[in-house]
Amino acid sequence: MRLRLVLDRSKRAYEGTVTTPDEQWTVRVELSSPPGGEVTVKTDAPDEVAEYTRRVVHIAAKNAKADGVGVPRTIQRWRAPR
């Protein structure tokens, strides 16, 4: 599975794609204000894919908040197929 997200201009959501060997989905991940709290994923992807995406963004936002910096502009992750 490959996850590619880019922070939108409002800096309150990420948009991108999640790709598996068989399919590709668009995703929108909305951040709470301030980032580091709740993360909401909007996608037609299966629940497992949406939850993986939510966890990755939540960890990135939480770590940015702990470090006192803004959320990353891009997030890219790759996980081998199971």
C-alpha positions as CSV (number, residue, x, y, z in Angstrom):
1,M,0.0,0.0,0.0
2,R,1.3,3.4,-0.9
3,L,0.0,6.6,0.8
4,R,0.7,10.0,-0.7
5,L,-0.8,13.2,0.9
6,V,-0.2,16.9,0.4
7,L,-1.4,19.6,2.9
8,D,-3.9,21.9,1.3
9,R,-3.7,25.7,1.3
10,S,-5.8,26.1,4.4
11,K,-3.4,23.9,6.3
12,R,-6.4,22.1,7.9
13,A,-6.6,19.1,5.6
14,Y,-4.5,16.7,3.5
15,E,-5.6,15.4,0.1
16,G,-4.0,12.6,-1.9
17,T,-4.2,8.9,-2.8
18,V,-3.9,5.5,-1.3
19,T,-2.8,2.9,-3.8
20,T,-2.7,-0.9,-3.5
21,P,-1.6,-3.4,-6.2
22,D,-5.3,-3.7,-7.2
23,E,-6.9,-0.3,-6.6
24,Q,-6.5,3.3,-6.0
25,W,-8.6,5.7,-3.8
26,T,-8.7,9.4,-3.2
27,V,-8.6,10.5,0.4
28,R,-9.2,13.8,2.3
29,V,-7.9,13.9,5.8
30,E,-9.2,16.8,8.0
31,L,-7.3,18.0,11.0
32,S,-8.7,19.4,14.2
33,S,-7.8,22.9,15.2
34,P,-5.1,23.0,16.5
35,P,-3.5,20.0,14.7
36,G,-2.5,17.1,16.9
37,G,-6.0,16.1,18.1
38,E,-8.8,14.5,16.1
39,V,-8.3,13.4,12.5
40,T,-11.2,12.6,10.2
41,V,-10.7,10.6,7.0
42,K,-13.1,10.9,4.0
43,T,-12.7,8.2,1.4
44,D,-14.5,5.4,-0.4
45,A,-11.6,3.1,0.5
46,P,-12.1,0.0,2.8
47,D,-12.2,0.7,6.5
48,E,-8.7,-0.9,7.0
49,V,-7.2,1.6,4.5
50,A,-9.0,4.6,6.1
51,E,-7.9,3.6,9.6
52,Y,-4.2,3.2,8.4
53,T,-4.4,6.6,6.8
54,R,-6.0,8.2,10.0
55,R,-3.2,6.7,12.2
56,V,-0.4,7.9,10.0
57,V,-1.7,11.5,9.9
58,H,-2.5,11.5,13.6
59,I,1.0,10.4,14.5
60,A,2.6,13.0,12.2
61,A,0.4,15.8,13.6
62,K,1.0,14.7,17.2
63,N,4.7,14.6,16.7
64,A,4.7,18.0,15.0
65,K,2.8,19.5,17.9
66,A,5.2,17.9,20.5
67,D,8.2,19.3,18.6
68,G,6.6,22.8,18.4
69,V,6.6,22.9,14.6
70,G,3.9,22.9,11.9
71,V,2.4,19.8,10.4
72,P,4.4,18.3,7.5
73,R,3.5,19.6,4.1
74,T,3.6,16.1,2.6
75,I,3.3,12.6,4.0
76,Q,4.4,9.6,2.0
77,R,4.3,6.0,3.4
78,W,4.8,2.6,1.8
79,R,3.8,-0.7,3.3
80,A,4.4,-4.0,1.6
81,P,1.2,-6.0,0.6
82,R,0.2,-8.7,3.0
